[in-house]
Amino acid sequence: MAAPANSSSGTSRRVVTGLGLLVALLLAVFAAPAPLWLGLVVLFLAAAAWEWARLLKFGPVFGHLFVGFTAILGTALAMSQVQFLPQAYLASLGFWLLLVPLWLARAWPLPGRILGWLLGWLLLLPAGLALLYLREQGAGLLLGAIAISAVADSAAYFAGRAFGRHKLAPRISPGKTWEGAIGAGITVSLFALLVGWYYACDSQCLLSLIAASGLLFALSIEGDLFESWCKRVAGVKDSGNLLPGHGGLLDRVDSHLAVLPIAALLWLWLHG
């Protein structure tokens, strides 16, 4: 009897935490003034940096330095309006499209402290800047970019449970299946069609929206797999315990770290 009770309790914590995060996100995106939003983004960067430092075993001194400098650099970049420049996201584009596939294919280990510090900045800072830029362009745009990862993650989970037979990356994340990924891809495409219908897109706009959503969907899978690989190499199940029922912050935002910078870059390219 204990196992079902524990399972039910874990599910309840997961649901409550998830709903709390959703409400907090909506309130912050729609109601927070710009200075408060900047403060929340810097707080997010600091918390994510702390988990990254623990994941790569920086140690207490080096870890605290990494968190502090990440918060300072993130604030300085934002105050300098770097988030409005495409150059802020180009390194992230190269990392996710070129380096991460190679990293996963060759099963590279986690880097040491110095390279790990730089890699942490490459993962976190563009995502933080994208949170600032996309919200400045419109709350709906930011929520749409976040929703792509959330929709893909949920659809992959349910499609994988219902139809999953063939492992997507058994060495990295045994629970993920090709069927789940295909189901997620279809769901994201339907989501893009729904958004296009809501905004009365013409055919060219709709095709662009579906293509962009497809790219961001693929990146969301990459972000998820990369964090899974980092945890596997580090020998941990979760990146932390900040979110009851979910694990750490990085466990919840892994796909968003890949999606948000490229979403910002695409918007800059189309509307810059």
Buried (B, 14 or more C-beta within 10 A) or exposed (E): EEEEEEEEEEEEBBEEBBEEEEEEBEEBBEEBEEEEBBEBBBEBBBBBBBBBBBBBBBEEEBBBBBBEEBBEBBBEBBEEEBBBBBEBBEBBBEBBBEBBEEBBEEEEEBEEBEEBBEBBBBBBBBBBBBBBBBBBBEBBBBBBBBBBBBBBBEBBBBBBEEBBEEBBBEEBBEBBBBBBBBBBBEBBBBBBBEBBEEEEBEEEEBEBBBEBBBBBBBBBBBBBBBBBBBBBBBEBEBBBEBBEBBBBBBBBBBBBBBBBBBBBBBBBEEEE
